[in-house]
């Protein structure tokens, strides 16, 4: 019986520690291609999806959720390793170099900055 109590206490402590490491969203906002492109001072819409949910998780993990997946936008969200890269839903930009089209990264920095405004 003593072993069972110790194991139960250890399991409860482990559950508490794992929950403490999870961030809770502080605030979210639905953003869409139409709204983003009609707003002044915004870059073009960087995603292949038409809308998603922009969220800030404490302390400053900015994410974008679309089609059931929550992607990392901010460096801190990428470094934590909990959210996949946003690359699969980014619009591919191209530049011509030496007569060949070369892919270039699409900027989503202004959307990340908008997400940071949701942080506490």
N, C-alpha and C positions, 0 to 999 in steps of 0.2 A: 504494500500500500504506500509506503514511503517513496518508492521509486516512481509510482504513478503520479504522486503529487509533485515531485521534482520535475518530471517530464512535462506535466501540464503547465507548471509555472514557466519552464524553459520555452515551451511552445508559445505561451502567451507573451512572453518577453520578446521573442523573435517576431511575432506578428506585430507587436507595437513598434519595434525598430523598423520593420519594413514599411509600415504605414507612415511613419514619421518621415521617411525619405521621399515620399510621393508629394508632388506639388499639387495644389488645388488651383483651378483657374480663378483668377481674380476678376476678370471681366472678358466678355466676348462680344463680337459684333459681326453680323453677316455683311459681307462685302461682295459686290458683283461687278462684272466687267462694265456694264452700262453705267452704274453709279460712279465707278472709279474713273472712267474715261470722260464723263461729263463734268467731273469736279475740276476746278482750276488747279494749276501747279502740280499735277500728278503725271507721272510717267505713263506710258502705255501699259495696258493690262499684261502682266508677265506670264499668265497661266493659260493652259489649253482648256481648262474648265471655266464655265461661265460665272460661277460663284462659289463661295466657301465661307467658313467661319474663322475669323481672325481672333486669336486668344492670347492673352498674356498670363502665363503661369508664374507665380512668385518663385524666385525673385525677379527675373527678367527674361524668361523663356518665351519667346514669341513664336507661335505656331499658326499654321493655316490648315484647316481640315476641309477635305473635299472627297466625295465618293467613299466615305467610310474610313479614310486614312488621315491621320493628323501628322503633318509634315513640319520639320524644323525650318524656321526662317532666320532666327537670330543665331549668332555664333554660339551663345551660351546654350541654346536649345540643341544645337548640333553636338556640342561637346559632351553633353550629359548622356548622349547615346540612347535616349529613350524614343526619339522621333526619327523617322527615316528622312533621307534627303528629299528635297523638293524637286530635284532634277527630273523625275518622270513626268511631272505636269508643267514644266517650264516650256514656254514658246522658244523655239530654236531661232536664234538670229544668225545671219550670215554676212560675211564681208568677202569681197572678191580680192584675192591676192594672186598676182601672176596669172590671171586668167582662170583661176579656180576658186570656187566657192568654199570658204572655210567657216566652220561653225564658230560662233562667239557666244559667250555667256550672256544671258538675259538678266538685266538688273531688276531686283525686287526690293532694293534698299528702301525706297519711299514707302512701300507697303509694310516693311519691317518697322520703320519709324512710326507709322500709323499704329501698329500693334503695340509699340512701346508706350504710346499714350494711354493705353488701357491698363498699364501696370500701376500699382499703388505708388 
